[in-house]
Amino acid sequence: MKFAFIYHSGNVPDYQYAANCEQLWKWIDALKQRGIETAGLASNNCGKTASTGLVKDYEGDIFAVSIIEAESIDAYFFGDA
């Protein structure tokens, strides 16, 4: 099965920002090393929202997505993936 991990941004104190980024990239690197991330996308605030007849800058808080493949979400989190 495939699952999407959707990463949301938020208000982070300046003193915590670097540590959060480091932990996030370690998480994503671990997905890749396990060979279960099948696709990933980071927007870097350049995303667009598209609908019928309209394309505009994305205004939400999603900044990245990882697609993983695992037998189940429990198998992923408990190391059986």
N, C-alpha and C positions, 0 to 999 in steps of 0.2 A: 504494500500500500504506500501511497505517497501522502505526505503531510506538509503543510506550509507553516513555517515559523515566521511570524510577522513581528518585526521589531518597531516599536513606537519610540518616538523621542519625547522629551518632557523637560521640565525645568530642573536643572541639576546645578547645585552650587559649584562655583568655579573650582573650589578645592577638591571636588569629587570627580570632575569631568574627565581628567586624564586616566584615573583609575578605572572609571566605568568603560572608557574606550578600550583600555588594555584588556579588561575582562571580556568585553564583547568580541574582540578580535581573537582572543584565545578560544572562546566558545566556537566561533566560526571556523577557525583553523582545526579544532578538534573534530568538527563535523566532516571536514575535508579529509583529514587523516584517517578517520574511520571508514571513508569511502561511501558514506551514505548521503552526503549532500549532492543532489543531482543537478541543482541549479541555484544560483543566487543572484540577487540584484540589490545594489545600493543606489539610492537616488541622488545623494549629495545636493538636495534641494533643487534639483533640476527636473523633477517629474512633472508630468502633465496629466490632466483629467480629460478623458475623451468621452463624448456622448454624441448622440445624433445631432449633427449640425453645430457642434461646439467643441473646441479644444482650448483649455485654459490651464494656467499654472496650478499645480496641485497645492492645496492649502491645508491638508491634514497633517497628522503627526506620524504617519508611517514613513520610515526612512530606509528600510531594507526588508528583504524577504529571503529566506532559505527554503528550498524544497528538499525534503529528505525522503528516503525510501527505507522502510522498516516493516517487519511483520505486523507490528502494532505499535501504538504510541507507548504502551507499557514496556514492550520489548526494547524500544529505544532508550527510555529513561532508566531501565534496570539492567542495561548492558547486554541484552540478548540479541540485539540487532546486528 
